Amino acid sequence: MAELVYRPVVGLALTMFKAWDLKIDCKGSENIPRLGGAVLVSNHISYLDFIFNGLAALPQKRLVRFMAKEAVFRHKVSGPLMRAMKHIPVDRRQGEAAYAHALDSLRSGEIVGVFPEATISQSFTLKSFKSGAARLAQEAGVPLVPMAVWGTQRLWTKGHPRNFRRSHTPITIRVGEAVEAARDTYAGALTRQLRGRVQDLLEAAQRAYPARPKGPDDTWWMPAHLGGTAPTPEQLRAAEAH
């Protein structure tokens, strides 16, 4: 029953991307398994990242069940859609239920999408990873598939207005080789390895990205270490402390 909803939603998303004239460059989809469970792990720079993460799985004929904050499931429009597509609500006060739900999905052969940074990175650099994705993969006996997206922050991100105009925005997606989640590996070490893989993919996506800021007023979407004016992680931490 779920796919009666999921596939039309995917079709609608693809139609929207065409209307916005997005230039999507996706490489590495073959690293997503065609059969069986897996944890798909990505960086997080936009409210739309989950759509592009899911897009990367389509060539393998897979649909990804994303872990998303519970508030999205309470919305009168998005809530019924999210439930019908078998996405997984996460209540941070009661994380055990979401973990158990994701584990069941993995054991039944689903791909579960996770953002280990937990929140959007406003510096557009990689934040620290929580260990839940690694622990899920270990317990379910499935691989971790690292990936990175770049350019999605230009469409809609935290602290900036949405830009859904026909703007020819490039979106670059890179999917890496699967990381085996051995049960005898410390989850912290596996998480560090996974973060390193995502960092490498993010840098590869940034190198391949065909656009640069159009001028001084268009540098907000570039991280400081690449010459942009996005706040640094240190600046964000200082602001949070106050």
Secondary structure, DSSP 4 states (H G I P E B T S, - for coil): -THHHHHHHHHHHHHHHHHTT-EEEEE-GGGS-SSS-EEEEE---STTHHHHHHHHHGGGT--EEEEEEHHHHHSTTHHHHHHHTT-EEE-GGGHHHHHHHHHHHHHTT-EEEE-TT-S--TTSS--PPPTHHHHHHHHHT--EEEEEEESGGGTS-TTS----SS---EEEEEE---B---TTS-HHHHHHHHHHHHHHHHHHHHHH-----SSGGG-TTS-GGGT--SPPHHHHHHHHH-
